[in-house]
């Protein structure tokens, strides 16, 4: 197996990990939200609710970081695989989902660059654990969350396209030369 195949497999593993982790984070958030809001969805304690939402955002971004490096590769590979699939094997939603994932990744990259600029512009006294730093970071996490949720929601399309492409390749794979020779010899 080539290095590219190993890297692709690793990126898919990071995707699987993110999908699993983000589901756990969202499930925990939903349970917290159900318990700490009234019947109309209003928090019992705005501050505690906001802090918990901030933790959800931070945890989701942390879970995404291992995937970030390979996300563009996974998108490019899925797009290549998609055009090579027979039309009757393609899910109509895949093109839309790839667009959502690409847009979300572009926005996450922009937000990351904005965070680096914001962080660099903070006063020298603003370190992790100080209000200036922590508030700016929490804002970055909050701005990123919906795009991370797009990856959690639509990321499975990358896995589905990869599976469809692997099935298509294996069913269309050429016969190995020795088997082809035996088959021709058997006809004579």
C-alpha positions as CSV (number, residue, x, y, z in Angstrom):
1,X,0.0,0.0,0.0
2,X,1.4,3.4,-1.0
3,X,2.1,6.3,1.4
4,X,-0.9,8.1,-0.2
5,X,-3.2,5.2,0.7
6,X,-1.8,5.1,4.3
7,X,-2.3,8.9,4.6
8,X,-5.8,8.7,3.2
9,X,-6.7,5.9,5.6
10,X,-5.3,8.0,8.5
11,X,-7.3,11.0,7.4
12,X,-10.5,8.8,7.3
13,X,-9.7,7.5,10.8
14,X,-9.4,11.1,12.0
15,X,-12.8,11.8,10.3
16,X,-14.3,8.8,12.0
17,X,-12.9,9.9,15.4
18,X,-14.3,13.4,14.9
19,X,-17.7,12.2,13.9
20,X,-17.8,10.0,17.0
21,X,-16.4,12.6,19.4
22,X,-18.6,15.4,18.1
23,X,-21.7,13.2,18.5
24,X,-20.7,12.5,22.1
25,X,-20.1,16.2,22.7
26,X,-23.4,17.1,21.2
27,X,-25.3,14.4,23.0
28,X,-23.8,15.6,26.3
29,X,-24.8,19.2,25.4
30,X,-28.4,18.1,24.6
31,X,-28.7,16.3,27.9
32,X,-27.3,19.3,29.8
33,X,-29.6,21.7,27.9
34,X,-32.7,19.6,28.5
35,X,-31.9,19.5,32.2
36,X,-31.0,23.2,32.6
37,X,-33.7,24.9,30.6
38,X,-37.4,25.5,31.2
39,X,-40.1,24.1,28.9
40,X,-39.7,27.1,26.6
41,X,-36.0,26.4,26.2
42,X,-34.8,29.3,28.4
43,X,-31.8,28.6,30.6
44,X,-32.4,28.5,34.4
45,X,-28.9,30.2,34.9
46,X,-27.7,32.2,31.9
47,X,-24.1,32.4,33.1
48,X,-23.8,28.7,33.8
49,X,-25.5,27.8,30.5
50,X,-23.2,30.1,28.6
51,X,-20.1,28.6,30.2
52,X,-21.3,25.1,29.3
53,X,-22.0,26.2,25.7
54,X,-18.5,27.7,25.6
55,X,-17.1,24.4,26.8
56,X,-19.0,22.5,24.1
57,X,-17.6,24.9,21.5
58,X,-14.0,24.4,22.7
59,X,-14.3,20.6,23.0
60,X,-15.7,20.4,19.5
61,X,-12.9,22.5,18.0
62,X,-10.3,20.4,19.9
63,X,-11.9,17.2,18.5
64,X,-11.7,18.7,15.0
65,X,-8.0,19.7,15.1
66,X,-6.6,16.2,14.2
67,X,-8.9,16.2,11.1
68,X,-8.1,19.8,10.1
69,X,-4.8,18.8,8.4
70,X,-6.3,16.1,6.2
71,X,-9.8,17.7,5.6
72,X,-8.8,19.3,2.2
73,X,-7.3,16.0,1.0
74,X,-10.5,14.1,2.0
75,X,-12.6,16.7,0.1
76,X,-10.4,16.6,-3.0
77,X,-10.4,12.8,-3.0
78,X,-14.2,12.6,-2.5
79,X,-14.7,15.0,-5.4
80,X,-12.4,12.9,-7.6
81,X,-14.1,9.7,-6.6
82,X,-17.5,11.2,-7.2
83,X,-16.9,12.0,-10.8
84,X,-15.5,8.4,-11.4
85,X,-18.6,6.7,-9.9
86,X,-21.4,5.4,-12.2
87,X,-24.3,7.8,-12.0
88,X,-26.6,5.1,-10.5
89,X,-24.3,4.7,-7.5
90,X,-24.2,8.4,-6.6
91,X,-26.4,9.8,-3.9
92,X,-27.9,13.2,-5.0
93,X,-27.1,14.8,-1.7
94,X,-23.4,14.1,-1.9
95,X,-22.6,17.1,-4.2
96,X,-24.5,19.4,-1.8
97,X,-22.8,17.9,1.3
98,X,-19.3,18.3,-0.3
99,X,-20.1,22.0,-0.9
100,X,-21.3,22.5,2.7
101,X,-18.1,20.8,3.9
102,X,-15.8,22.9,1.7
103,X,-17.6,26.2,2.6
104,X,-17.4,25.2,6.3
105,X,-13.7,24.4,6.0
106,X,-13.0,27.7,4.2
107,X,-14.8,29.6,7.0
108,X,-12.9,27.6,9.7
109,X,-9.6,28.5,8.1
110,X,-10.6,32.2,7.9
111,X,-11.7,32.1,11.6
112,X,-8.4,30.4,12.6
113,X,-6.4,33.2,10.8
114,X,-8.6,35.8,12.5
115,X,-8.0,34.2,15.9
116,X,-4.2,34.2,15.3
117,X,-4.4,37.9,14.5
118,X,-6.6,38.6,17.5
119,X,-4.3,36.6,19.8
120,X,-1.2,38.4,18.5
121,X,-3.0,41.8,19.1
122,X,-3.8,41.1,22.7
123,X,-1.8,42.8,25.4
124,X,1.3,41.0,26.6
125,X,-0.5,40.4,29.9
126,X,-3.3,38.4,28.1
127,X,-2.3,34.8,28.7
128,X,-4.5,31.7,29.0
129,X,-6.4,32.0,32.2
130,X,-6.8,35.8,31.9
131,X,-10.2,37.3,31.0
132,X,-8.8,39.1,27.9
133,X,-7.4,35.9,26.5
134,X,-10.2,33.5,27.5
135,X,-13.0,35.8,26.3
136,X,-11.3,36.2,22.9
137,X,-10.8,32.5,22.6
138,X,-14.4,31.7,23.7
139,X,-15.6,34.1,21.0
140,X,-13.5,32.3,18.4
141,X,-14.8,28.9,19.6
142,X,-18.4,30.2,19.4
143,X,-17.9,31.6,15.9
144,X,-16.4,28.3,14.8
145,X,-19.0,26.0,16.3
146,X,-21.7,26.1,13.5
147,X,-19.0,25.2,10.9
148,X,-17.8,22.4,13.1
149,X,-21.3,21.2,13.4
150,X,-21.6,21.2,9.5
151,X,-18.6,18.8,9.5
152,X,-20.3,16.7,12.2
153,X,-23.5,16.6,10.2
154,X,-22.2,16.1,6.7
155,X,-18.8,14.5,7.2
156,X,-20.2,11.1,6.8
157,X,-20.7,11.8,3.1
158,X,-16.9,11.6,2.7
159,X,-16.9,8.1,4.2
160,X,-19.9,7.1,2.0
161,X,-18.3,8.3,-1.2
162,X,-15.1,6.5,-0.3
163,X,-17.0,3.3,0.3
164,X,-18.9,3.6,-2.9
165,X,-15.7,4.2,-4.8
166,X,-14.0,1.2,-3.2
167,X,-16.9,-1.0,-4.1
168,X,-16.9,0.3,-7.7
169,X,-13.2,-0.3,-8.1
170,X,-13.3,-3.8,-6.7
171,X,-16.1,-4.8,-8.9
172,X,-14.4,-3.3,-12.0
173,X,-10.9,-4.4,-11.1
174,X,-9.1,-6.2,-14.0
175,X,-8.3,-9.8,-13.6
176,X,-4.8,-10.6,-12.5
177,X,-2.7,-11.6,-15.5
178,X,-2.2,-15.3,-14.3
179,X,-5.9,-15.7,-13.9
180,X,-6.5,-14.2,-17.4
181,X,-4.0,-16.6,-18.9
182,X,-5.7,-19.6,-17.2
183,X,-9.1,-18.5,-18.5
184,X,-7.9,-18.1,-22.1
185,X,-6.1,-21.5,-21.9
186,X,-9.3,-23.1,-20.6
187,X,-11.3,-21.8,-23.6
188,X,-8.9,-23.6,-26.1
